[in-house]
Amino acid sequence: MTIARGWRTWLRPGMQVKRWAALFLLGTVLTGLSVAMGLVYSYRYVPFPEPVSGLVEAVTLQFLPRELRFLIVFSLGIAFMVYGFYRFSRELILPVLAHSKADKGLVQIVAEHRFGLSRPEVNVVAIGGGTGLATLLRGLKRHDVSITAIVTVADDGGSTGKIRSAYDIPAPGDIRNCLVALADDESLVSRLFQYRFTQARSELDGHSFGNLFITALTKVTGSFERAVIESASVLNIRGRVLPSTLENVRLDAELIDGTMIEGESKIQYKEAPIHRVRLFPGDPAAYRPAVTAILNADLIVLGPGSLYTSIVPNLLVPDIVRAVRAASAPKIYVMNVATQTGETDHFTALDHLAVVDEQLGAGVLDAVLINSNTASAEAIGPDLPIEPLLPDSWDRLDPRIRVIARDVVSEHNPLRHDPDKLAIALFALTNGRWHEDAPPLDFAPHVDRANAPRGDLVAASGARE
């Protein structure tokens, strides 16, 4: 299949190879004709001594029918020409191949030189915000996929909150984190974007340079959208980072006791569980490129990240959630490793999933990826006000949703996801679909969650580990 695709690439219009190959072939034919004409003339009109005449007849195959002579000479000519050109070109571009990626052949190098980098086979759209989404992006960028991050702009705390209050723009903080996550980790510019001023009593105290940069670009270009695009260009990121909306929205929470909390930064200090969250102003317009990316996605990933302040705010933008529902791509929710203080206290894994499933609508979510490594539970001491999220009872779960348990935690910090483990787990869920000619995407075998004990559930959901 690879050979066939290589020949199709050679035949692609605009490669500017076929025309020169045809010219070379024409020159070869004309040269051959001229030599043949000279030989025919010599054979007919130049007298050869008797011993030499017999040798000439044998070499020119005069003892064979004319048609057979033509076929033999033509076949030998084509074979010699193809093999000679192959060896010549291979030796000529061998240094280029030696310094390129091992999995690239000559046709890929020529095509990328002519048309630019080829489009990856899989479009992955990741929806969320905060450090969780940035962690996922760091893992995904190491794979040959097209990445689009759709990020909430409802944050109003810290440096972001001060900037939003002063300049009336969408929150740049989560956008900045995702831009840096998709950039070169060793880049000086990437570290510069994450630099935070810490000089006490300074007007810059607490501000991130990246936030200030995006704000300045917004004022210079007159557009927050343009500022994000230019920032991505400066960082030379692998993928795209798109806001879910360009409107300056605020995230409010309604608690179960009826109390209303205005602003995302205040939600963690609530005194009662959250009943629901909403955006103000309500029904903001979605960023159209974000909607298009979702509709064209091959895989949609929700999370990881704060449930109510990173994931759900994106789904409160009407056209974003409509696009997710309408998209044909599989939708996977990546569960956090542990609960979040002040936001999801005492939530089980099923409680997290129920919130996302309710926001999307019944039958939209295809799978949930949850950590199976108990090291996260062991890392939580009695003094920490958080609880691990591990596979538990799923008896109230929609049977159409697959539960996938994998070890996705960091060895250095069991309360955080590991970027590489997370990306590999998502890769495994596609059943190799990120490689060409792989079978369709499939998830773990269906199990009866209402009656299956926890051990059987984990074993079934991890069957292809």
Helices and strands as residue ranges (DSSP letters): H 2-10, H 18-45, H 50-59, H 66-98, H 106-115, E 123-128, H 130-140, E 146-151, H 158-167, H 173-181, H 188-194, H 209-221, H 224-235, E 240-243, E 250-255, E 260-262, H 264-267, E 274-280, H 288-295, E 299-302, I 307-311, H 312-315, H 318-326, E 331-334, H 349-360, E 367-371, H 375-378, E 402-406, H 419-429, H 454-461
